[in-house]
Amino acid sequence: MGQSQLVDKLRDLARNLWWVWQPNVIALFRELDPDLWHKVDHNTVEYLKRLPTEQLERRATDMALDSRIDYAFRRLSEYLKDTDSWGAVHASILRSRPVAYFSAEFGLHESLPIYSGGLGVLAGDHLKSASDLGIPLIGVGLLYAQGYFRQVLDAQGWQQELYLNTNLDLLPIESVIGSDGQPLKIAIETATGVLKAKIWRVEVGRTTLLLLDSNLPENSESDRALTARLYGGDARVRIRQELLLGVGGLRALRALGINPSVLHLNEGHSAFATLEMIRAVMESTGLPFGEVMRDVAGMTVFTTHTPVAAGHDRFPAGLVEEHLRKIREGLHLSYDDFMGLGRVNSGDHNEPFCMTVLALKLSRYANGVSALHGVVSRRMWRPLFPNLTEENVPIGHITNGVHVQTWVAPQMSLLFDRHLGVDWPRDQRLPETWEGIETVDDAELWETKQVLKARLINFVRTRLVLQARRRNEPDAAVQKAMEALDLNALTIGFARRFATYKRAGLILQDVARLTELVKSTDHPVQIIFAGKAHPEDRMGKELIQGIVRMTRQEQFFNRIVFVEDYDMNVGRSLVQGVDVWMNNPRRPQEASGTSGEKAILNGTLNFSVLDGWWAEAYDGTNGFAIGNSLTHAVPSVQDERDHRSLLETLTNQVIPLYYRRDASGLPRDWIARQKKAFRTLAWRFNADRMVMDYVRHSYLPAAGGVSCVMLRG
């Protein structure tokens, strides 16, 4: 293979995010220049641009990487051309008219920072599994030039937000070019002028993600900044972002000649897409609003993720009219009738316009993201359906799952190859696939987990050293950071958004008892925290500050640590390396919570409140439970009960099981529980199963029921 061909193949590999779930390809990039790989945060596009071609060619030759590069490129080519997929057999109706999957954020990899947390990572995992399964699906989102924010903590432990402009030339994206040879753009008319955006494309295996970017010279300064930050700005910024996502996203699809048979709204942010679809069909067919609304609702799938009423977007009627008047006129609706689409009580002129209400009214396939969340959602939105009993409210559930190959550690994946068979990724959704975990020697599983734990400790130490140096702490503090954590201590991980209902500080309430656990000479416990608070969430920031200050107390120093700037890279390292994944939200406010699903794939046991996915997963032998399924009416009472249960379970179950060793030094009962978790959970809580559920229960009936109607005229 010529050297120029080698470089071209590497660039092609770098431009398709298929590589992010291919450990052999990741290793290939890393080995070319490990230091640079770390400096660019695993961004393959920037990596190759900063690696001189001559050096790249020389390194590839010296390390005899030619054949590995060729093999990786061939695997990608075969993957893209593969027609023998699950989707080709079970979802062929979607081939000519795919699913359009709208989401305000997509967490595909740390090198494309257009996500903030669980919602975005779930969307990214959805795209990846749709690719693996061969489901015709197009993602639609926004390209945030500054992303969410980079988190740094000052000397007092207070969260500071850094917004850094991303160099778009260094991202794995390509501008979509129109027939005139110019970047393809869409336009949306509002009462205050025209909002325009260009379209970018991201290749995610066999799936495409379209991203809209409003940073154009023809836009006003405020509109150019619309796609600068994720979840930033006031209500006016938010509604314009959601107008761009829903209406602009559908117009982008149409500009590319894509006529979707299914609209999947991942949360209510994109609900304006339904109005744009109705308007376009009415314009094309001459049919009245009521008939077209029925048909569009029949092709719309809506996934709600928010079990708390305050978490649903609501806008004043005047703001909605300013931005949607042109569409309202195209729908031939009066002001009051249009506003009624976003109100529980259509006739209440004082009720704001709610995006979730709009999505529920204009979709026939609505679901929560766990069984318990389905119950909560039916109860929350029953007023929309006054003639139905709560159990008959048309909101079901499809429990979230995670993309296995993204989150499983390479070392654990190799263990699966040996004992489950090399085809286990394809068959991960089948219970019988995981039966082979019982053939794994206890020592092999334990050693694999210890390797992952050692890697995590090295990762955390490196991050703590960087944090200390950035704050100009003395050399003694830097040296201490190099010695943080103990490989032999029971290690608990807690990492998520620092919203108050997630109760990150629950385990810290009894300082005396916590000190005993951490300082124990025989059975020590250590905790790794990570997570961001929303920039406007002062209580969340105070919680982070309290934890950071606690880490600096002598009795907790280097045994309780906080890792800054939580992202997919930090999350991956934690779920793979810790012994226990702790999650203690205030039930039932955790819609699903997928981090624990990532943990089980790596031999990490869950220690969680029975909320979200864990409420339908825990069987008494595949992890640990905090509290029970009862919730007290007074939150403070529930918090105290859960704190007491957490300490009792940790003290009486988790710690003894971990430290009970046989003559060979192995915790046999702990390992048995790890195997039970693999056997009972891995096949259920993965994104392949989740996407297949959407195909069977939502996409196929939505596409089959309206495709002919939508094409007529």
C-alpha positions in Angstrom: 0.0 0.0 0.0 1.4 3.4 -1.0 2.0 5.9 1.7 -0.4 8.5 0.2 -3.1 5.7 0.2 -2.3 5.0 3.8 -2.9 8.6 4.8 -6.1 8.8 2.8 -7.5 5.6 4.4 -6.7 7.0 7.9 -8.5 10.2 7.0 -11.5 8.3 5.8 -11.5 6.3 9.1 -11.2 9.5 11.1 -14.2 11.1 9.3 -16.7 8.3 10.2 -17.5 8.0 13.9 -17.7 4.2 13.5 -14.2 4.1 14.9 -15.4 5.3 18.3 -16.8 1.8 19.1 -13.9 -0.1 17.5 -11.2 -0.7 20.1 -8.7 -2.0 17.5 -9.1 1.2 15.4 -8.8 3.4 18.5 -5.5 1.5 19.4 -4.3 2.0 15.9 -4.7 5.8 16.1 -3.3 6.0 19.6 -0.1 4.0 18.7 0.9 6.4 16.0 1.6 9.1 18.7 0.3 8.4 22.2 1.2 11.8 23.6 -0.5 13.7 20.8 -3.5 11.4 21.1 -3.9 12.4 24.7 -3.4 16.1 24.0 -6.1 16.3 21.4 -8.7 14.5 23.6 -8.9 11.6 21.1 -10.0 13.8 18.2 -9.0 11.9 15.1 -9.4 14.8 12.7 -7.3 17.2 14.8 -4.9 14.4 15.5 -4.1 13.7 11.8 -3.9 17.4 11.0 -1.3 18.0 13.7 0.6 14.9 12.9 3.0 15.8 10.0 2.4 13.5 7.0 6.1 12.5 6.9 6.1 11.6 10.5 2.8 9.7 10.1 4.2 7.7 7.2 7.5 7.0 9.0 5.7 5.9 12.2 3.4 3.6 10.2 6.3 2.1 8.4 8.5 1.7 11.5 5.6 0.1 13.5 4.4 -2.0 10.5 0.9 -0.6 10.8 0.2 -0.7 7.0 -1.7 -4.0 7.2 -3.7 -2.9 10.3 -4.7 0.3 8.6 -5.7 -1.6 5.5 -7.7 -4.1 7.5 -9.5 -1.4 9.5 -10.4 0.5 6.3 -11.7 -2.8 4.7 -13.8 -3.5 7.8 -15.4 -0.1 7.6 -16.1 -0.5 3.9 -17.7 -3.9 4.4 -19.7 -2.6 7.3 -21.1 0.3 5.2 -22.0 -2.1 2.3 -23.5 -4.8 4.5 -27.1 -5.6 3.5 -27.5 -8.6 5.7 -28.6 -6.7 8.8 -31.5 -7.1 11.2 -33.0 -3.9 9.8 -32.8 -5.1 6.2 -35.1 -8.0 7.2 -37.3 -6.4 9.8 -37.5 -2.8 8.8 -37.3 -2.7 5.0 -40.3 -0.4 4.8 -38.0 2.4 6.2 -35.5 2.1 3.4 -37.1 4.5 1.0 -38.5 6.8 3.8 -36.3 6.6 6.9 -36.9 7.6 10.5 -36.0 11.2 11.3 -34.7 11.3 14.9 -34.7 14.8 16.4 -32.7 15.6 19.6 -31.4 18.8 21.1 -28.1 17.1 21.9 -26.1 14.1 20.7 -23.4 12.5 22.8 -21.4 10.4 20.3 -17.8 11.0 21.5 -15.9 13.5 23.6 -14.3 15.0 20.5 -17.7 16.3 19.3 -18.9 18.3 22.3 -22.6 18.8 21.4 -24.0 17.1 24.5 -24.4 17.9 28.2 -25.4 14.5 29.7 -27.7 11.6 29.7 -30.2 12.8 27.1 -27.5 13.4 24.5 -25.6 10.2 25.3 -28.8 8.2 24.9 -29.4 9.9 21.5 -25.8 9.0 20.5 -26.2 5.4 21.6 -29.5 5.3 19.7 -27.8 6.3 16.4 -25.0 3.9 16.9 -27.3 0.9 17.5 -29.5 2.0 14.6 -26.3 1.8 12.5 -25.3 -1.6 13.8 -28.8 -3.0 13.2 -29.1 -1.4 9.8 -32.1 0.7 10.7 -32.7 3.5 8.1 -32.5 6.5 10.4 -31.3 10.1 10.1 -30.4 12.1 13.2 -31.3 15.9 13.3 -29.7 18.3 15.8 -27.8 21.5 16.3 -24.1 22.2 16.0 -23.1 24.0 19.2 -19.8 25.9 18.5 -19.0 26.2 22.2 -20.8 23.0 23.3 -22.1 22.9 26.9 -19.1 24.2 29.0 -15.8 23.0 30.3 -15.8 22.8 34.1 -12.9 24.0 36.3 -13.0 24.4 40.1 -11.3 27.4 41.7 -9.3 27.3 44.9 -12.5 27.5 47.0 -14.1 24.5 45.1 -16.6 26.7 43.2 -17.5 25.6 39.7 -16.4 28.0 36.9 -17.7 27.6 33.4 -15.4 28.0 30.4 -17.0 28.4 27.0 -14.4 27.7 24.3 -15.0 28.2 20.6 -14.5 24.9 18.7 -12.6 25.0 15.5 -15.1 23.4 13.1 -12.3 22.5 10.8 -11.1 20.1 13.5 -14.4 18.3 13.9 -15.5 15.1 12.1 -18.2 17.1 10.1 -18.7 18.1 6.5 -20.6 20.9 5.1 -23.6 19.8 3.0 -23.3 21.3 -0.5 -26.2 22.1 -2.7 -26.7 21.7 -6.4 -25.2 25.2 -7.0 -22.0 24.1 -5.4 -22.6 26.3 -2.3 -23.3 25.3 1.3 -26.9 24.2 1.6 -29.0 26.5 3.8 -32.5 26.6 5.2 -34.6 29.7 6.1 -37.4 30.2 8.7 -39.6 33.3 8.6 -40.5 34.9 11.9 -42.3 38.1 12.8 -38.9 39.8 13.4 -37.1 38.6 10.3 -35.7 35.5 8.6 -33.6 33.0 10.5 -31.1 31.0 8.4 -28.8 28.1 9.0 -26.4 26.0 7.1 -26.3 22.2 7.3 -23.5 19.9 8.4 -23.3 16.2 8.1 -21.7 13.7 10.5 -21.3 10.0 9.5 -22.0 7.6 12.3 -21.3 4.2 10.8 -24.3 3.6 8.5 -26.3 6.4 10.1 -26.1 10.1 9.2 -26.5 13.0 11.6 -27.5 16.4 10.3 -26.6 19.5 12.3 -27.9 23.0 11.8 -25.6 26.0 12.4 -26.9 29.6 12.6 -23.5 31.3 12.7 -24.0 32.9 9.3 -23.1 36.5 8.2 -26.7 37.1 7.0 -28.1 36.5 10.4 -28.2 39.1 13.2 -25.6 38.9 15.9 -28.1 37.3 18.3 -29.2 34.7 15.8 -25.6 33.9 14.9 -25.1 33.0 18.6 -28.2 30.7 18.7 -26.1 27.6 18.1 -23.2 28.7 20.2 -24.2 27.1 23.5 -26.2 24.2 24.6 -29.0 25.0 27.1 -27.9 28.6 27.4 -29.8 31.9 27.3 -33.3 33.0 28.1 -36.7 31.9 26.9 -36.3 33.8 23.7 -33.1 32.1 22.9 -34.6 28.7 23.8 -37.6 29.1 21.6 -35.5 30.2 18.6 -33.2 27.2 19.2 -36.2 24.9 19.3 -37.7 26.5 16.2 -34.4 25.9 14.4 -34.3 22.3 15.6 -37.9 21.3 14.8 -38.9 23.5 11.8 -35.3 24.0 10.5 -34.5 20.3 10.9 -37.5 19.2 8.9 -36.7 21.8 6.1 -33.1 20.5 6.1 -34.4 17.0 5.4 -36.6 18.3 2.7 -33.7 20.2 1.1 -31.8 17.0 0.9 -34.7 15.2 -0.7 -35.4 13.1 2.4 -39.1 12.4 3.0 -39.3 10.6 6.4 -42.0 8.2 7.2 -41.5 8.6 11.0 -40.7 11.6 13.1 -39.1 10.6 16.4 -39.0 13.5 18.9 -36.4 12.7 21.6 -38.0 15.0 24.3 -40.2 18.0 23.6 -37.5 20.4 22.3 -38.2 19.4 18.7 -42.0 19.3 18.8 -42.3 22.2 16.3 -41.3 19.7 13.6 -44.9 18.3 13.7 -46.4 21.7 12.9 -44.0 22.1 10.0 -44.8 18.7 8.7 -48.6 19.5 8.9 -48.1 22.8 7.1 -46.0 21.3 4.3 -48.5 18.5 3.7 -51.4 20.9 3.7 -49.6 23.1 1.2 -48.8 20.0 -1.0 -52.2 18.3 -0.8 -54.8 21.0 -0.1 -56.2 18.9 2.6 -57.6 20.5 5.8 -55.7 20.8 9.1 -57.8 18.2 11.0 -57.2 15.5 8.5 -53.5 16.2 8.0 -53.0 16.6 11.8 -54.4 13.1 12.3 -52.0 11.6 9.7 -48.9 13.4 11.0 -49.7 12.4 14.6 -50.0 8.8 13.3 -46.4 9.0 12.0 -44.9 10.7 15.1 -43.1 9.0 18.0 -42.5 11.0 21.1 -40.1 10.0 23.9 -40.4 12.0 27.2 -37.5 11.9 29.6 -38.7 14.3 32.3 -40.7 13.1 35.3 -40.7 16.5 37.0 -43.3 19.1 35.8 -40.9 22.0 36.1 -38.5 20.4 33.6 -40.8 20.8 30.6 -40.3 23.8 28.3 -43.1 26.4 28.5 -43.3 29.7 26.6 -45.5 32.8 26.8 -48.1 32.9 24.1 -46.7 36.2 22.7 -43.3 34.6 22.2 -44.9 31.6 20.4 -46.9 33.9 18.1 -43.9 36.0 17.2 -42.0 32.9 16.1 -44.7 30.6 14.8 -47.2 33.1 13.2 -46.2 32.2 9.7 -46.6 28.5 10.3 -49.9 29.2 12.1 -51.2 31.0 9.1 -50.0 28.1 6.9 -52.1 25.8 9.1 -55.1 28.1 8.7 -55.6 28.2 12.4 -56.9 31.0 14.6 -54.6 32.4 17.3 -56.6 30.7 20.1 -56.9 27.3 18.3 -53.1 27.3 17.6 -52.2 28.2 21.2 -54.6 25.5 22.4 -52.3 22.9 20.8 -49.7 23.6 23.5 -52.1 23.9 26.5 -53.6 21.2 28.8 -56.7 23.3 29.0 -57.1 24.7 25.5 -59.4 27.5 26.6 -57.2 28.8 29.4 -55.6 31.9 27.9 -53.3 32.3 30.9 -51.7 28.9 30.5 -48.3 29.0 28.8 -47.5 27.0 25.6 -45.9 23.7 26.6 -43.7 21.8 24.2 -44.5 18.4 25.9 -48.2 19.1 25.6 -47.8 19.8 21.9 -45.8 16.7 21.4 -48.3 14.5 23.2 -51.2 16.0 21.2 -49.5 15.5 17.9 -48.1 12.0 18.4 -49.8 8.6 18.5 -46.8 6.8 19.9 -45.6 8.2 23.2 -43.4 6.6 25.8 -41.4 7.1 28.9 -37.9 5.6 29.3 -38.5 3.0 32.0 -41.5 1.1 33.4 -41.7 3.4 36.5 -41.3 6.5 34.4 -44.2 5.3 32.2 -46.4 5.2 35.3 -45.2 8.7 36.5 -45.8 10.1 33.0 -49.3 8.7 32.7 -50.1 10.2 36.1 -48.5 13.6 35.2 -50.3 14.0 31.9 -53.7 12.5 32.7 -55.4 16.0 32.7 -54.7 15.9 28.9 -57.0 12.9 28.6 -59.9 13.7 31.1 -62.1 10.9 29.7 -59.5 8.2 30.3 -58.5 6.4 33.5 -54.8 6.9 34.5 -53.8 3.4 33.3 -55.3 4.1 29.9 -53.5 7.3 29.2 -51.7 6.7 25.9 -48.1 6.8 27.2 -46.3 3.5 27.3 -42.6 2.9 28.0 -39.5 1.6 26.3 -36.7 1.3 28.8 -33.5 2.9 27.8 -30.4 0.9 26.9 -26.8 1.7 26.2 -24.6 1.0 23.2 -22.5 -1.9 24.4 -19.4 -1.6 22.2 -19.1 2.1 23.2 -19.1 1.5 26.9 -17.5 -1.9 27.5 -13.8 -1.9 28.2 -11.5 -3.5 25.5 -10.2 -5.9 28.1 -13.7 -7.0 29.1 -14.6 -7.3 25.4 -11.7 -9.7 24.9 -12.9 -11.8 27.8 -16.4 -11.9 26.2 -14.8 -12.9 22.8 -13.2 -15.9 24.5 -16.2 -17.1 26.5 -19.3 -15.8 24.7 -18.0 -16.3 21.1 -16.8 -13.7 18.7 -20.3 -13.0 17.5 -21.5 -11.9 20.9 -21.9 -8.2 19.9 -24.4 -9.2 17.2 -26.3 -11.4 19.6 -26.0 -9.3 22.7 -29.8 -8.9 23.0 -30.3 -12.7 23.4 -30.3 -14.1 27.0 -28.5 -17.3 25.8 -25.6 -15.2 24.6 -24.6 -14.4 28.2 -24.8 -18.0 29.5 -21.2 -18.4 28.6 -20.2 -16.0 31.4 -20.6 -18.9 33.8 -17.6 -20.6 32.1 -15.3 -17.7 33.0 -12.8 -18.6 35.6 -13.3 -16.5 38.7 -9.6 -15.5 38.8 -9.8 -14.4 35.1 -12.8 -12.2 35.7 -11.3 -10.7 38.9 -7.9 -10.1 37.3 -9.6 -8.3 34.3 -11.5 -6.1 36.7 -8.3 -5.3 38.7 -6.6 -4.2 35.5 -9.5 -1.9 34.7 -9.4 -0.5 38.3 -5.6 0.1 38.0 -6.2 2.0 34.8 -8.9 4.1 36.4 -6.7 5.0 39.4 -3.9 6.1 37.0 -6.4 8.1 35.0 -7.7 9.8 38.2 -4.3 10.5 39.5 -3.3 12.2 36.3 -6.4 14.4 36.3 -5.9 15.3 40.0 -2.3 16.3 39.3 -3.4 18.5 36.4 -6.1 20.1 38.6 -3.6 20.8 41.4 -1.1 22.4 39.0 -3.7 24.5 37.3 -4.6 25.9 40.8 -0.9 26.5 41.5 -1.0 24.3 44.6 2.3 23.5 46.3 4.5 20.6 45.2 3.5 18.6 48.3 -0.2 18.7 47.1 0.8 17.6 43.6 2.8 14.7 45.1 -0.2 13.7 47.2 -2.4 13.7 44.1 0.1 11.3 42.5 -0.7 8.9 45.4 -4.5 9.2 45.4 -6.7 6.1 45.8 -5.7 2.5 46.7 -6.1 -0.4 44.3 -7.1 -2.7 47.2 -9.8 -0.5 48.6 -13.5 -0.9 47.7 -14.0 1.9 45.2 -17.4 3.6 44.7 -18.2 5.8 41.7 -20.8 8.6 41.6 -20.9 10.7 38.4 -23.8 12.6 37.0 -25.4 16.0 36.6 -25.5 17.7 40.0 -29.2 18.4 40.2 -30.5 18.4 43.7 -32.9 15.5 43.3 -29.9 13.2 42.4 -28.7 13.8 46.0 -25.0 13.5 45.4 -24.2 14.3 49.0 -26.5 11.6 50.5 -23.6 9.3 51.5 -21.7 12.3 53.1 -24.4 13.3 55.7 -22.9 11.3 58.6 -19.3 12.5 58.6 -18.3 10.4 61.7 -19.6 7.2 60.1 -18.1 8.0 56.7 -14.8 8.6 58.4 -14.9 5.2 60.0 -15.6 3.6 56.6 -12.8 5.5 54.8 -10.2 5.1 57.5 -10.9 1.4 58.2 -7.6 -0.5 58.2 -9.2 -3.8 57.2 -12.1 -2.8 55.0 -11.5 0.7 53.6 -13.9 2.5 51.3 -13.0 5.2 48.8 -15.3 7.4 46.6 -14.7 9.1 43.2 -17.1 11.9 42.4 -17.6 13.7 39.1 -20.3 15.8 37.5 -21.4 19.3 36.5 -24.0 21.6 37.8 -26.1 23.8 35.4 -24.5 27.3 35.3 -27.7 28.7 36.8 -28.1 26.0 39.5 -26.5 27.6 42.6 -27.6 24.7 44.9 -25.9 22.2 42.6 -22.7 24.3 42.6 -22.9 24.5 46.4 -23.1 20.8 46.6 -20.0 20.4 44.4 -18.2 22.9 46.6 -19.2 21.0 49.7 -17.8 17.7 48.3 -14.6 19.3 47.2 -14.0 20.9 50.6 -14.6 17.5 52.2 -12.0 15.9 49.9 -9.5 18.4 51.4 -10.1 17.3 55.0 -7.3 15.2 56.4 -9.4 12.1 57.1 -10.7 12.1 53.5 -7.7 13.3 51.6 -7.0 11.0 48.6 -9.8 8.7 49.6 -12.6 10.9 48.5 -11.8 12.7 45.3 -13.6 14.9 42.7 -12.6 14.7 39.0 -13.3 17.9 37.1 -15.0 18.3 33.7 -17.2 15.3 33.6 -17.6 14.1 30.0 -17.9 10.9 28.0 -14.2 10.1 28.5 -14.4 10.5 32.3 -17.6 8.6 32.4 -16.2 5.7 30.4 -13.2 5.5 32.7 -15.3 5.5 35.8 -18.0 2.9 34.9 -15.2 0.6 33.6 -13.0 0.8 36.7 -14.9 1.3 39.9 -16.2 -1.7 42.0 -19.6 -0.2 42.8 -21.7 2.3 40.9 -23.8 4.4 43.3 -27.0 6.1 42.3 -29.3 7.6 44.8 -32.0 9.9 43.3 -35.1 10.8 45.1 -37.6 8.3 43.8 -39.4 8.5 41.3 -37.6 11.5 39.8 -34.9 9.5 37.8 -36.6 8.8 34.5 -34.2 6.0 33.6 -30.5 6.6 34.4 -28.3 4.8 32.0 -24.9 5.1 33.7 -25.6 2.0 35.8 -26.3 0.1 32.6 -22.8 0.9 31.4 -21.4 -0.2 34.7 -22.8 -3.8 34.4 -21.0 -4.4 31.2 -17.7 -3.9 33.0 -18.3 -6.1 36.1 -19.2 -3.0 38.2 -22.1 -3.7 40.6 -25.0 -1.3 40.9 -25.8 0.2 44.3 -28.9 2.2 43.7 -32.3 3.5 44.7 -35.1 1.5 43.1 -35.8 4.1 40.5 -35.7 4.3 36.7 -34.2 1.2 35.1 -33.0 -0.3 38.4 -36.6 -0.6 39.6 -37.2 -3.2 36.9 -33.7 -4.8 37.0 -32.8 -5.5 40.6 -33.6 -9.1 41.7 -31.8 -9.2 45.1 -28.7 -11.1 43.7 -27.4 -8.9 40.8 -26.5 -5.8 42.7 -27.6 -3.8 45.8 -30.7 -1.7 46.6 -31.0 1.5 48.6 -34.4 1.7 50.3 -37.5 0.0 48.9 -40.2 0.9 46.5 -42.1 3.1 49.0 -41.8 6.9 48.8 -42.6 9.1 51.8 -44.8 12.2 51.1 -42.2 14.4 52.9 -38.9 14.6 51.0 -36.8 15.3 54.0 -38.2 12.1 55.7 -37.5 10.1 52.6 -33.9 11.5 52.4 -33.2 10.4 55.9 -34.7 6.9 55.3 -32.6 6.5 52.2 -29.4 7.8 53.9 -30.0 5.2 56.7 -30.6 2.4 54.2 -27.5 3.4 52.2 -25.2 3.1 55.2 -26.8 -0.1 56.4 -26.6 -1.8 53.0 -23.1 -0.6 52.5 -22.0 -1.7 55.9 -23.9 -5.0 56.1 -23.9 -6.2 52.5 -21.6 -4.4 50.1 -18.4 -4.2 52.2 -18.6 -7.7 53.7 -19.2 -9.3 50.3 -16.3 -7.5 48.7 -13.8 -8.3 51.4 -14.8 -11.9 52.1 -12.0 -13.8 50.4 -11.1 -17.5 50.1 -7.7 -19.0 50.5 -6.6 -17.9 47.0 -7.6 -14.3 47.8 -10.7 -14.2 45.6 -14.1 -12.8 46.7 -16.1 -15.7 45.3 -19.5 -14.4 46.4 -18.8 -11.0 44.9 -17.7 -12.5 41.6 -20.9 -14.7 41.6 -22.9 -11.5 41.9 -21.0 -10.0 39.0 -21.7 -13.0 36.9 -25.4 -12.8 37.9 -25.5 -9.2 36.8 -24.0 -10.1 33.4 -26.5 -12.9 33.0 -29.7 -11.1 34.0 -29.0 -7.5 32.9 -26.6 -7.2 29.9 -29.0 -8.7 27.4 -31.9 -6.5 28.5 -30.4 -3.1 29.0 -28.6 -2.5 25.8 -29.4 -0.1 23.0 -29.8 -2.8 20.4 -32.8 -4.2 22.3 -34.1 -0.6 22.9 -33.9 0.3 19.2 -35.5 -3.0 18.2 -38.4 -2.2 20.6 -38.8 1.2 18.9 -38.9 -0.5 15.5 -41.4 -3.1 16.5 -43.7 -1.0 18.7 -43.4 2.5 17.2 -41.5 2.9 13.9 -43.2 0.1 11.8 -46.8 0.9 12.8 -46.1 4.6 12.4 -44.5 4.1 8.9 -47.0 1.5 7.7 -50.1 3.4 8.9 -49.5 6.7 7.1 -46.9 6.2 4.3 -49.5 6.0 1.5 -51.5 8.9 2.9 -48.5 11.2 3.2 -47.4 10.5 -0.4 -50.7 11.2 -2.0 -51.3 14.4 -4.0 
